[in-house]
Amino acid sequence: MTEIALQRPSAMAFLRRHSRAELAVLVLGFLILMLGAVWMLLPLVWMLSASLMPLSEVIKVPPIWFAPAKYSLNNYIEVWGRVGFARFFFNSVFVAGTITAAQLLTSSMAGFAFARYQFPGRMLIFILILSTMMIPFQVIMIPLFIMMARLHMVNTYSGMILPAIVTPFGIFMMRQFMLGVPKPLLEAARIDGASEPYIFTRIMLPLCKPAIAALAIFAFLGSWDNFLWPLIIINSKQLWTLPIAMSRFTEQYISQTHLQMAGASIMFLPVLFVFLLMQRNFIEGIALTGLKG
Amino acid sequence: MATAAKAFAITRQRWSRQQRREALWAYAFLSPAFFFLLALIMFPILFAFWISLHDWSLIPRHFPFIGLQNYLETLRDPLTIKSLRNTLFYTVGAVPVSMAVSLILALIMNQEKLPFRTWFRTAYFIPVITSWVAVSFVWLWLFEPRWGLVNSFLGWFGITGIKWLASPVWALPAIMLVAVWKGLGYNMVIFLAGLQGIPREMHEAAKIDGANRWQSFWFITFPLLNPTVVFITVTAVIGSLQVFTPAVIMTTVQGEAGGPINSTRVMVYHIYSTAFRYNRLGYGAALAFVLFALILVVTLMQLRLTQREVEYT
């Protein structure tokens, strides 16, 4: 009894002291994260704010961050219509969509071959594919351009799409994921007389939804953001994707900051919307590849 | 005896028929990806080397064979040396800062009692999903010397008049700052995943043994996080050596990127410009192989230096 009575105050004090230190760490950490989050978001908040303001407000000295009284959608209307972003937006969606679909198809089929079958040359082909992962795009862009010129694909949609329809990274990712699918599931289907294409499309693919979602996100964002290849392969205005349009239209509209911010917002908002909808897939997909890489 | 041998022969035959069937399906599933990889990556890399041995020009179309002269020129070309130096400076500056900051943030965020954790994770991840071209334009104006928000912010602390993108000293650091800003969330998410893979009992055991927070981090978290650190360093360095978009968008003046006195001319832009603006495809291909060699050497060095077996049982 006395023992407990003696111990209790010191134990309490330890606990209190400890939790206070812990509390301090938590509060400090929270403040650091707050500061960091402000740094992360402020540039984008300014972008959205400036995209709604007339130029005269955007370039005021000293700068103003928000001017709700002057907000209007005029910049968007001008960029979407007169500058032609409607067309460029469609081009970007079409190119990125086609590339995503093609990458999903080629990657999941190849991944299935590696994960399910034993065949001569399996290891060799796999290593060959993996080794192409190391090759930077800059090394192959010059020969690719010459090849596209030979195929009369310079300045066409096909020329933009073709080099991106297969990715060793995607094959690797699908293979890794499919190796985790229990074999008995597939064997049971085979014993029931299911054909191989049936097993692939009806059993394997539905089980791979998380990997497919992650790969689709990477493929689409990669193409949406791609600047270097379209810059090389595209000339005519009708084929500009959004990144090319952003860099080119500023040649005519130098210092039209308000229009540029409207254009940047047009690139940003759809992606943000999809991101907020499928956040879990985004972040878990990246964590997944990070751990497996 | 004879029947047994016959039965054996039949099963073997069946087995190999089954095997043959499997192999055929495998090749069928593999063929689209393999064909395109062959045509779009493996053949082009050989072709690229072939091009690099020529003085290759598209208009007018002529390409005399010149052996290794393009490679010898890379060693003498001051613009190449400058581009290599800028690229290395950018990488050596941006990657460690980004890693240190993102690790600290991940450690803070890994505390379960912290409020709004997922909210923060979302906030830090938004720049990651934003297109490089878009953010380059945003930061281009944030760095505007007269009315840009960066200088107005620095003004609160009495720092004035940095010309940022117009200054040969500050242009490249400005781009590095944007790269850190944009990549932070990505590294942080991977660090978080790595941290969550470390068994909680280890820290509890250390705590019982009297280890403080710092010791717990330095002797347990950090060594066990090694695979994650290696992964992030390697991918971040490869990505940084290939930087292109922000350098082009943020420092193009009258159609020519590279910034004030070529202070932001990076390797990829140098390759692009040489091949497609100055019509020297052979020299451009040789430069691309120089970049490739640089990436390979740096990656192998990193793996050598950082890969060590860590086993805590």
Boltz contact constraints between the chains, C-beta under 6 A:
constraints:
  - contact:
      token1: [A, 29]
      token2: [B, 108]
      max_distance: 6.0
  - contact:
      token1: [A, 33]
      token2: [B, 108]
      max_distance: 6.0
  - contact:
      token1: [A, 33]
      token2: [B, 120]
      max_distance: 6.0
  - contact:
      token1: [A, 37]
      token2: [B, 120]
      max_distance: 6.0
  - contact:
      token1: [A, 37]
      token2: [B, 123]
      max_distance: 6.0
  - contact:
      token1: [A, 40]
      token2: [B, 123]
      max_distance: 6.0
  - contact:
      token1: [A, 40]
      token2: [B, 124]
      max_distance: 6.0
  - contact:
      token1: [A, 40]
      token2: [B, 127]
      max_distance: 6.0
  - contact:
      token1: [A, 41]
      token2: [B, 123]
      max_distance: 6.0
  - contact:
      token1: [A, 43]
      token2: [B, 138]
      max_distance: 6.0
  - contact:
      token1: [A, 43]
      token2: [B, 142]
      max_distance: 6.0
  - contact:
      token1: [A, 47]
      token2: [B, 138]
      max_distance: 6.0
  - contact:
      token1: [A, 59]
      token2: [B, 147]
      max_distance: 6.0
  - contact:
      token1: [A, 61]
      token2: [B, 146]
      max_distance: 6.0
  - contact:
      token1: [A, 61]
      token2: [B, 147]
      max_distance: 6.0
  - contact:
      token1: [A, 62]
      token2: [B, 152]
      max_distance: 6.0
  - contact:
      token1: [A, 63]
      token2: [B, 147]
      max_distance: 6.0
  - contact:
      token1: [A, 63]
      token2: [B, 149]
      max_distance: 6.0
  - contact:
      token1: [A, 63]
      token2: [B, 152]
      max_distance: 6.0
  - contact:
      token1: [A, 106]
      token2: [B, 32]
      max_distance: 6.0
  - contact:
      token1: [A, 106]
      token2: [B, 33]
      max_distance: 6.0
  - contact:
      token1: [A, 109]
      token2: [B, 29]
      max_distance: 6.0
  - contact:
      token1: [A, 110]
      token2: [B, 30]
      max_distance: 6.0
  - contact:
      token1: [A, 110]
      token2: [B, 33]
      max_distance: 6.0
  - contact:
      token1: [A, 112]
      token2: [B, 29]
      max_distance: 6.0
  - contact:
      token1: [A, 113]
      token2: [B, 26]
      max_distance: 6.0
  - contact:
      token1: [A, 113]
      token2: [B, 29]
      max_distance: 6.0
  - contact:
      token1: [A, 113]
      token2: [B, 30]
      max_distance: 6.0
  - contact:
      token1: [A, 117]
      token2: [B, 22]
      max_distance: 6.0
  - contact:
      token1: [A, 117]
      token2: [B, 26]
      max_distance: 6.0
  - contact:
      token1: [A, 119]
      token2: [B, 23]
      max_distance: 6.0
  - contact:
      token1: [A, 119]
      token2: [B, 26]
      max_distance: 6.0
  - contact:
      token1: [A, 132]
      token2: [B, 37]
      max_distance: 6.0
  - contact:
      token1: [A, 132]
      token2: [B, 41]
      max_distance: 6.0
  - contact:
      token1: [A, 135]
      token2: [B, 45]
      max_distance: 6.0
  - contact:
      token1: [A, 136]
      token2: [B, 242]
      max_distance: 6.0
  - contact:
      token1: [A, 136]
      token2: [B, 292]
      max_distance: 6.0
  - contact:
      token1: [A, 138]
      token2: [B, 268]
      max_distance: 6.0
  - contact:
      token1: [A, 138]
      token2: [B, 271]
      max_distance: 6.0
  - contact:
      token1: [A, 138]
      token2: [B, 288]
      max_distance: 6.0
  - contact:
      token1: [A, 138]
      token2: [B, 291]
      max_distance: 6.0
  - contact:
      token1: [A, 139]
      token2: [B, 48]
      max_distance: 6.0
  - contact:
      token1: [A, 139]
      token2: [B, 288]
      max_distance: 6.0
  - contact:
      token1: [A, 139]
      token2: [B, 292]
      max_distance: 6.0
  - contact:
      token1: [A, 140]
      token2: [B, 44]
      max_distance: 6.0
  - contact:
      token1: [A, 140]
      token2: [B, 45]
      max_distance: 6.0
  - contact:
      token1: [A, 140]
      token2: [B, 48]
      max_distance: 6.0
  - contact:
      token1: [A, 142]
      token2: [B, 275]
      max_distance: 6.0
  - contact:
      token1: [A, 142]
      token2: [B, 281]
      max_distance: 6.0
  - contact:
      token1: [A, 142]
      token2: [B, 284]
      max_distance: 6.0
  - contact:
      token1: [A, 142]
      token2: [B, 285]
      max_distance: 6.0
  - contact:
      token1: [A, 143]
      token2: [B, 44]
      max_distance: 6.0
  - contact:
      token1: [A, 143]
      token2: [B, 47]
      max_distance: 6.0
  - contact:
      token1: [A, 143]
      token2: [B, 48]
      max_distance: 6.0
  - contact:
      token1: [A, 144]
      token2: [B, 44]
      max_distance: 6.0
  - contact:
      token1: [A, 163]
      token2: [B, 40]
      max_distance: 6.0
  - contact:
      token1: [A, 166]
      token2: [B, 33]
      max_distance: 6.0
  - contact:
      token1: [A, 166]
      token2: [B, 36]
      max_distance: 6.0
  - contact:
      token1: [A, 166]
      token2: [B, 37]
      max_distance: 6.0
  - contact:
      token1: [A, 171]
      token2: [B, 33]
      max_distance: 6.0
  - contact:
      token1: [A, 196]
      token2: [B, 25]
      max_distance: 6.0
  - contact:
      token1: [A, 225]
      token2: [B, 131]
      max_distance: 6.0
  - contact:
      token1: [A, 225]
      token2: [B, 132]
      max_distance: 6.0
  - contact:
      token1: [A, 227]
      token2: [B, 133]
      max_distance: 6.0
  - contact:
      token1: [A, 227]
      token2: [B, 245]
      max_distance: 6.0
  - contact:
      token1: [A, 228]
      token2: [B, 244]
      max_distance: 6.0
  - contact:
      token1: [A, 232]
      token2: [B, 276]
      max_distance: 6.0
  - contact:
      token1: [A, 243]
      token2: [B, 133]
      max_distance: 6.0
  - contact:
      token1: [A, 246]
      token2: [B, 133]
      max_distance: 6.0
  - contact:
      token1: [A, 257]
      token2: [B, 141]
      max_distance: 6.0
  - contact:
      token1: [A, 260]
      token2: [B, 137]
      max_distance: 6.0
  - contact:
      token1: [A, 264]
      token2: [B, 134]
      max_distance: 6.0
  - contact:
      token1: [A, 264]
      token2: [B, 137]
      max_distance: 6.0
  - contact:
      token1: [A, 264]
      token2: [B, 138]
      max_distance: 6.0
  - contact:
      token1: [A, 267]
      token2: [B, 131]
      max_distance: 6.0
  - contact:
      token1: [A, 267]
      token2: [B, 134]
      max_distance: 6.0
  - contact:
      token1: [A, 268]
      token2: [B, 130]
      max_distance: 6.0
  - contact:
      token1: [A, 268]
      token2: [B, 134]
      max_distance: 6.0
  - contact:
      token1: [A, 271]
      token2: [B, 129]
      max_distance: 6.0
  - contact:
      token1: [A, 275]
      token2: [B, 129]
      max_distance: 6.0
  - contact:
      token1: [A, 283]
      token2: [B, 189]
      max_distance: 6.0
  - contact:
      token1: [A, 286]
      token2: [B, 189]
      max_distance: 6.0
  - contact:
      token1: [A, 287]
      token2: [B, 189]
      max_distance: 6.0
  - contact:
      token1: [A, 287]
      token2: [B, 193]
      max_distance: 6.0
  - contact:
      token1: [A, 290]
      token2: [B, 190]
      max_distance: 6.0
  - contact:
      token1: [A, 290]
      token2: [B, 193]
      max_distance: 6.0
  - contact:
      token1: [A, 291]
      token2: [B, 193]
      max_distance: 6.0
  - contact:
      token1: [A, 293]
      token2: [B, 231]
      max_distance: 6.0
